[in-house]
């Protein structure tokens, strides 16, 4: 599917970036991050206009988040039944719901780019738990700006090494998550040491 989608960029261009990002935000298994890398690479070679394609990627992601939120808000019973059919989706939804409940709007921001596999399910969870729509929209949009900027910029700068970058980028979220956990653990340890000393 990935190779086929990449070949469609020449045919569909900007609308393809919009559609793939939209669908990925409502849990369709589409390699949106890879397509955004390709978007940057095609823009760097002059085949497409970067600003228009970037806007398509960002708009698709933001509207996909809104669709996911509305699915969770108005179709929670059907959603839970659908998610329950596959174990991996059930686990992702449970993790996203717990993370969103604990972190709130900041959790929505982080699931756009740092913990991106949880993103679509966090959209559903936010709607199902009736998170304030305005807060959800602001924090999801900020997170999508980070996500889209990160991947399209990587594609633009390293377009001639797109395969290597795709492999590295697939590990970025894991690396960032590990770094964040290390920082949090270090801060907690430092706080405990100060408490013991006083």
Secondary structure as GFF3:
##gff-version 3
##sequence-region A 1 198
A	DSSP	alpha_helix	2	12	.	.	.	ID=ss1
A	DSSP	alpha_helix	14	24	.	.	.	ID=ss2
A	DSSP	alpha_helix	32	44	.	.	.	ID=ss3
A	DSSP	alpha_helix	50	74	.	.	.	ID=ss4
A	DSSP	alpha_helix	76	84	.	.	.	ID=ss5
A	DSSP	alpha_helix	87	103	.	.	.	ID=ss6
A	DSSP	alpha_helix	105	113	.	.	.	ID=ss7
A	DSSP	three_ten_helix	116	118	.	.	.	ID=ss8
A	DSSP	alpha_helix	119	128	.	.	.	ID=ss9
A	DSSP	alpha_helix	133	157	.	.	.	ID=ss10
A	DSSP	three_ten_helix	159	161	.	.	.	ID=ss11
A	DSSP	alpha_helix	162	197	.	.	.	ID=ss12
###
